[in-house]
Amino acid sequence: PGDLILGTWKLDNIKYERPISDEVKPMIEAHIQTLRETFRVEYKPDSSYHAHSFKDVHGKWELSVDGKKLRHFPNDNESELYEVIKLSKDSLHLR
């Protein structure tokens, strides 16, 4: 599965985990639209990544052997763990 993740990905959609109030929904939708237009993440063969949206983030990435967990290491002191819902040549779904 490691080769499938290589390349540049853009944001297509965000699914809410909990209900959003009608008062803040327009602001959140506008923010998501901005992310759709600007967010990109590139996974490189040397296990580095570059994410770009409001700021640039460079770090390392690691995909579990079974392809179900993706970990980002934006710096030496922290990591971010994502569940891989779907990974194919043209689709990457994370939670």
C-alpha positions as CSV (number, residue, x, y, z in Angstrom):
1,P,0.0,0.0,0.0
2,G,2.9,2.4,0.5
3,D,3.3,3.1,-3.2
4,L,-0.4,4.1,-3.6
5,I,0.0,7.0,-1.2
6,L,2.9,8.6,-3.2
7,G,2.1,11.8,-5.0
8,T,0.1,15.0,-4.4
9,W,-3.4,14.9,-2.9
10,K,-5.9,17.6,-2.6
11,L,-8.9,18.0,-0.3
12,D,-12.2,17.1,-1.8
13,N,-14.5,16.8,1.2
14,I,-14.7,16.9,5.0
15,K,-17.4,15.0,6.9
16,Y,-18.6,16.3,10.2
17,E,-18.3,14.0,13.2
18,R,-20.9,15.9,15.1
19,P,-23.8,18.3,14.3
20,I,-22.8,21.8,13.4
21,S,-25.1,24.7,14.5
22,D,-26.8,26.7,11.8
23,E,-25.2,29.9,13.3
24,V,-21.6,28.8,12.6
25,K,-22.2,26.5,9.6
26,P,-21.8,29.2,6.9
27,M,-18.4,30.2,8.4
28,I,-17.2,26.6,8.6
29,E,-18.4,25.9,5.0
30,A,-16.5,29.0,3.8
31,H,-13.4,27.7,5.6
32,I,-13.8,24.2,4.0
33,Q,-14.2,25.8,0.6
34,T,-10.9,27.7,1.1
35,L,-9.3,24.4,2.1
36,R,-10.6,22.7,-1.1
37,E,-9.0,25.4,-3.2
38,T,-5.7,25.6,-1.3
39,F,-4.8,22.4,0.6
40,R,-2.3,20.0,-1.0
41,V,-0.2,17.3,0.6
42,E,2.6,15.5,-1.2
43,Y,3.9,12.2,0.0
44,K,7.4,11.5,-1.4
45,P,9.2,8.1,-1.7
46,D,11.8,9.2,0.9
47,S,9.1,9.1,3.5
48,S,8.9,12.9,3.7
49,Y,5.8,15.0,3.1
50,H,4.9,18.6,2.3
51,A,1.5,19.9,3.2
52,H,0.4,23.4,2.0
53,S,-2.6,25.5,2.8
54,F,-2.5,28.4,5.1
55,K,1.1,27.5,6.0
56,D,3.7,25.1,4.8
57,V,4.4,22.0,6.8
58,H,7.3,19.6,6.1
59,G,7.8,16.3,7.9
60,K,8.1,12.6,7.7
61,W,5.3,10.1,7.1
62,E,4.9,6.4,8.0
63,L,2.2,4.0,6.7
64,S,1.5,0.9,8.8
65,V,2.3,-2.5,7.2
66,D,-1.4,-3.3,6.8
67,G,-2.0,0.2,5.3
68,K,-4.6,1.1,8.0
69,K,-2.7,3.8,9.9
70,L,-0.9,6.8,8.6
71,R,1.4,8.8,10.9
72,H,2.7,12.3,10.3
73,F,5.8,13.5,12.1
74,P,5.8,17.3,11.5
75,N,8.7,17.7,13.9
76,D,10.8,15.6,16.3
77,N,8.5,16.2,19.3
78,E,5.1,15.3,17.9
79,S,3.1,13.0,15.7
80,E,-0.4,12.9,14.2
81,L,-2.1,9.5,13.7
82,Y,-4.8,9.0,11.0
83,E,-7.0,6.0,10.3
84,V,-6.9,5.1,6.6
85,I,-10.4,4.5,5.5
86,K,-9.6,4.1,1.8
87,L,-6.4,4.2,-0.2
88,S,-6.3,3.6,-3.9
89,K,-4.5,5.1,-6.9
90,D,-7.0,8.0,-7.0
91,S,-8.5,8.2,-3.6
92,L,-7.2,8.8,0.0
93,H,-9.8,8.9,2.8
94,L,-8.5,9.6,6.3
95,R,-10.1,9.9,9.7
